[in-house]
Amino acid sequence: MASFSRNVFVMAILFSSLLNFTEARDHLVGGKTDSWKIPSSESDSLNRWAEKSRFLVRDSLVWKYDGAKDSVLEVSKRDYVTCNTSSPIAMHNDGNTKIVLEHSGAYYFISGVKGNCEQGQKLVVVTLSKRRYANAPVPSPVEFDGPAIAPTSNAVSLKASLVVAFGVFVGFWL
């Protein structure tokens, strides 16, 4: 009987871990506070950080910076390439910016301070759908030119499936 209880406990822990894996995550841009700045070198750019990370639909990017001195502009690919700050999709200057990645595809961000983008203060993030994440390597921001792919599943339906599967599994043990 003790063995049965231990097995059920272990399965509950594993099941809980699976549910947490499907939860959206917050990504601190650059991995640390005050990363939103002109990089000291090419290897210090935020795009290098982004290339090493996986971003999924519903994850969030979080910037921590001095809102009195800088801002985060979400821009089109064209404005990213040309460092055009005049027509952003969205502008944030609160110093604690959080942006939810609502769809798969590329997101482009530049500094709102004139001249900072030209010096490398910019970021491209490629967001993968849950389905695409399971089967594909992370595309480089430079290589990604395709259309955004709508997510085909969401965390809620995945969790429901896992709950049913877990219930069936535990039912076999009883």
Order of alpha helices (4+ residues) and beta strands (2+ residues): alpha-beta-alpha-beta-beta-beta-alpha-beta-beta-beta-beta-alpha-alpha
